[in-house]
């Protein structure tokens, strides 16, 4: 598929997830066959004030490409400046706009999914990003709507197309649903029927059968994987092989699981240091081993791990 002038081989993407989709995990996903990865969402104000921690989030490596940097904002003027700056860095292939995050601290500032309540402001923000970025695609990720009484994603997707955006990703839940219940794939189909730009479906795709079903049911151009990819970069290998051959290669072996956990840890140690690296790895290790025998005991051990050797000793007990 193509998004603007960007050609993507595998139409299965890694969704932006705060605290998850950093450089280390994006590299792992790409190695497994993910077609496009998204950064954690980045604050326009942090960029415009040149906040050191925010600017670190914009640093990428070639192994992540193609990738999208996702920005969140409540101001067209701030979005213009932030998008223009990010584009100037040549650190990514797509600028994406967040209109889907349900976190209270985000929506309190009229950012994320709060923009679903304000189509005129959302449109201005999309136009600002499009005007600021000339040399790469601009996309948006949004939800079904704010709540069950206000499911306006079709209207919002049409505004995205009118603003000149190159694709829209749709999570089939409202903000009020957060991640509860089942994603509404029918609304993704409605969006697909209402716009001419590519539509990326998101929500409840965890198996090869799910992947087959969402493509068939919605007609979407690509699928975005979020929680199903936590601790599970192999999902991209399975989905890619299934798409191209019709065969699911299955779950990783225990040895492969151990190897990827250590590889992930080593990247975190490299980029985040001996103190932060192991502590950030704790949640990932818990996800990697979820559902395995004695996973509860493993979780307790991982949550106390402080060094690479600690993780090695725990992995020996798997």
Order of alpha helices (4+ residues) and beta strands (2+ residues): beta-beta-beta-alpha-beta-beta-alpha-alpha-beta-alpha-beta-alpha-alpha-beta-alpha-beta-alpha-beta-alpha-beta-alpha-alpha-alpha-alpha
